[in-house]
């Protein structure tokens, strides 16, 4: 990667960072790393979107501090707690760069992170690019390099997961690990996208709440509607992975994520949504609002079916493309069923009283 040379006429980018009650040190570490490790000609502005923080130091003190930074830093305040999705939409609308880069508020950009992402977007404006996400310890803030041998996938419950890059993708890159990895899904926190393409492809689903599921929704939409999603292995950005979320979710985390996942399943997954609902029966009970605008977007963009995505982009998916039946394995004498007990892949299954609700007993 160190030997690669990038064009001089790269597009510039606005960097959008949403924060809610973020620590002063981690927020400024993010901002300073963007400023110090990005050529200023490639940085149109940094936009900090405050999602209704309550901490006093994130108000006037922050405004006064960023006035003295060498790059334009705008602070936008959400009037009430709106969540990551709607706050990012507000920040994106204020961005003037040719490319929008979204970062979380607890990151550290490395030297040379910027050019590989912009060069790839310049090559193909319909390519959405993510850096390799390195790990910053939430105990010691030590910086540890992430792997270029993993890519984004998801499991039956629509949880994002990292999986080893498959052999077919290694073969496509002919062993050159500096070439971008085509990834079925993205983690969602850190990525760059051409600003006009972001609009054309339908930005975010504004009907989703707070956080959760928006990364899979955008991943499915990009691939099914003619774009591509890549991890650019020559770009590294560190991220603090916290043991527990410090945020509140109005209505509870489960309810919010179920609603968001129901919306993406209804719009993008076709008949495969039924498989998801059997595995996650709680999702069917939530009110997911009106998705007619998102379905119309899919129609207008002439997007491909979810079966195409599973066959061509994510053939390694755990979702079976064809199955004869789904059900439980029950001992009729004892009324006990095989149950995965919430364990991981390749671990032993257990036996539990049959409950007839699907989920872990399918």
N, C-alpha and C positions, 0 to 999 in steps of 0.2 A: 504493500500500500504506500510506503514512503516514497517509492520511485515513480508513482503515478503523477502525471501532469494534467491539470485541468484547464479548460478554456478561460481566457480573460473575460469574455463577455457573458458570464453567468448571470442568471436573473437574480434580483435582490429579494430579500424575504423579510416579512414582519414576523416577529416571534410573539406568540400569544401564550400567556401563562395565567392560569386561573388559580386563585388561592382562597382558602377559607381558614381563618385562625392559624395560619402557618407561622412557625417560629421565625423570628427575624433573621437568624443566622442561616437557616436553610434557604429561605427566600432570596436573600442577598447573595448567597453562594451561587444560586442558579443565575441570577441577573449578571453578576460579575463574570461568571464563566462564559456567558453568551457574549458579553462585551469584549473580554480579553482574548477570546479564542475564535473570534469571527472577524474576517477582514471587514472593516467598517463600510466599504463600498457595497458589500453584499447585505448589509443590515439596514433596512429602511426604518424600523423602529422596534421597540419592545413594548408590548401592551400587557399591562398587569390588570387582570379583572378580579376585583374583590367581590367574592360571593357572600356579601353580608357578614363580614368578620366582626367579632365583638371585641377583639383585643385592641386596647387603646393605641399601642405603638404602631399599629397598621393603618392608622388614620393620618393625622396631621404630620406626625414624625416621619412617616414613610414618604408623604408627598414632598416634604421639605428636603429629604435626603436625595430623592431621585432627580430633583431639579439640577443638582450639581454633577450628574454623571455625564460622560462625554458622548453618549448616544441618546437620542430622543426616547424618553420613557413616558408613556401615557398611563394614567391610572383611571380605570372605569369602575364605578361602584354600582353594583346591583342593588336595587331598592329593597329587595327582600331575598331570602334564601331561595335560589333558583336551581342550584345543582350544576354540575360540570357541563352538561350538554348545552343548556341554555346560556350559561356564562360564556362558553366557547363560541357560540353563535354570535353573541354580542361583541366579543373581541375580534372575531373574524370580520365582522361588518365594518369595524373601525380600522382594519389593517389596510395599508396602501401598497404593500409589497406585491411583486408579481407572483410570489409563492408565499403561502402561509405555513409557518412551522408552529406546531403545538408542542409545548413542553409542560410537564408537571412542575409544581413549585418547589420540589426537593430533588433537584438534579445537579449534575456537574458536567458541562460540555468539555470535551478534550480538544487538544490541538488537532486541527485538520478535520474536525467533525462536520463542518459546514459545506465545504466544496464538493465532496462526493455525493451528497444528497442533491444539491442544486444541479450538478452536472447531469445526474440521471433524469431529473425532471426536465431539464433543457433538451435532452435526447428524445424524451417521449413524455409529453405533457399529461398523458393519461396513466402514467405510472405514479403510484403513491408510494413513498419511500420511508422506511424506518431505519434508525441506526441500530447497531447492536447495543443492547441495554446492559451495561455493566452494573455491578452491585456495589452500593455504598452501605456499609453496615449501620444498622440503626442503633447499635450499642456504642461503637467506637468511631464511626464515620470513616473507617478505613475503606479505601477504594480497591475493588477487586475486579479484574477483567472478566467479562462475560464470554460465553462460548459462541463461536461462529458456526457451530455444528448442530444448532437447534433452530427449529422454526415453529410458527404458531399453528395450533390446531384447536380442537375442542372435543369434549366428550358428549355422551348421550344426554347429559343434563344441561348442555350448552354452557358449560364452564370452559373458559379459555385455558389451554394448557400448552406448555412447551414440549415438543417431541423431537427426537433425533432427525436430522435432515435425511430423507430417504435416498437410497442408492440412485434412483432415477434422476433426482435433482443433481446429485454429484456428477452423474454421467453427462447431463445436459451442460454443466459448466466445465466439462473435460478436465476436472481436477484442479481448476484454477480457483482457489479459495478467495481471491480478491474480487471475483465477479459476484454481483448481487444474487441472493437466494430468493427464488419465487416462493412466497409464503401464503398458505391458504387463509390465514387470519393474522391480525395484528393485536398486540397487547392493548393498544389504543391510547396510551399516555403520550407517546413521543412519535411524531411523524411530520412529514412535509408533503404539501399538495399544491399544485398549481391553483392560483386563486380563482380563475375563471372556471377551471374544471370542477373545483369544489362546489361552485354554484350550479353548474350544469348537471352534476351527478346527484344533486339534492341535499347538499350540506349534511346536517344531522337530522334525525327524526325528532322534531321539537315536541312531539307528544310523549317522548320518553322522559322519565323523572330522574333527577339527581345524578345517578351514576350506575353503570352496570348494563351490559348487553349492547351498548352503543358501538363497541368495538367490533363485535360479530356482525351486527346489522350493517355497518359500513363495509366490512370485509366482504360479506356476501354480495352487497350492492355493487362494489367496485368490480369484482370478478364477473358477476352475472350480466353486468351492463357494459362490458367491453373494455374495462380498464384492467390494470394489473397492480399487484401489491408485492413489494420487495423489501427484503432486509439488505441494506447496503453495508457490506461487511467491512468497508474501510472507514466507516463512521462509527464512533463510539461515544455514548453519553451515559454517565453514571446516574443511578436512581436509588433513592433510599426506599427499600422495601420494608414497610413497617409490619410488626407482628399482628397488629389489630388496627382497624380504621379509627381515626380519632373523630370522624364526622358523625353527625346524627342524620338519620334517614327518616323524614316524617312518614309515619305509618309502619316503620320497621324495615330493616334491610331486605328481608325475605319478600315482603309485599312489593317493594319497589322493583327488585330484580325480576320477580315473577311477571309483573306488569310489562316491563321492558322486553323480556324474552317472549312474552305472548305476542306483543306487537311485531317483533321481527319474524316470529314463526308464521304468523298470519299473512304477512306480506311476501316473505321471501322463500319459505320452505315447501310450498305446494303440499302434496300429499304426505311428505315426510314429517310435517308438523304433528300428524296423528301419532307417529312413533314417539316423538318427544313428549306428547301429552300423556301417553301411557306410562312412560318412565317417570314423568314429573306431574302427577295428577293434580297437585296443588295449583299449578299454573292455570288450569281451566276455570278455577273459581274466581279469578280476579277480573275486575272491570278494567278493560284495556283501552277504552275510549274509541274514537273514530279513526280508522286507518284508510279511509277512502282516498285521501289525498296521496298517501304513500303508494297505494295500489295504482292510482292514475299515473304517478311518476314512473313506476315500473313499466306500465303500458306504453307511455310516451317514449321511454328510452329503449323500447323493444328488447328488454332484458331476457336472457336465457333462463330455462327452468333450473330448479335446484338439482334435478337429476344430472344435468350437464355439469354443474359445479362439482358434484360428488364423483363423477366419472373422470373428469378431465383435470380438475384442480386439486381435489382431495380424495384420490382413490384409496388412501390409507385410513380414511375416516372409520370410526367405530360404528357409524350408522349403517346398517345393512341396506344395500340398494334393493335387494329382493329378499323377502322372507315369506314363509308359508303360514306361520301363525305365531302369535305372541300369547304367553300365558304363564301360569304358575305350575310348579311341580309339587304336587300335594300328596302327603300320606293320608289316605282317607280314614285310616283307623285312628290316627292321633290328631288329625287336623293340623299337622305342621307342614310348613313349606320350606323349600330351599330359599335362602335369603342371602344376598351378598353382604349384609350387615354394614354397608357403607365402606367396605374395604376396597383397597386398590386392586388394579389389574394384576392377575397372576397370583393373588393371595387366595387362601382357602375360603370357600363359601361356608355359611352356617345354616342352622335350622332354627326356625322361629314360628310362633303361632301364625297361621294364615290370616291375613287381614283383608284380602280381596281388593286392595286399593292400588295394585300395580307397584310402581316404584321399585324398591330393592328386591321385590319378589317376582318381577317379570323375568 
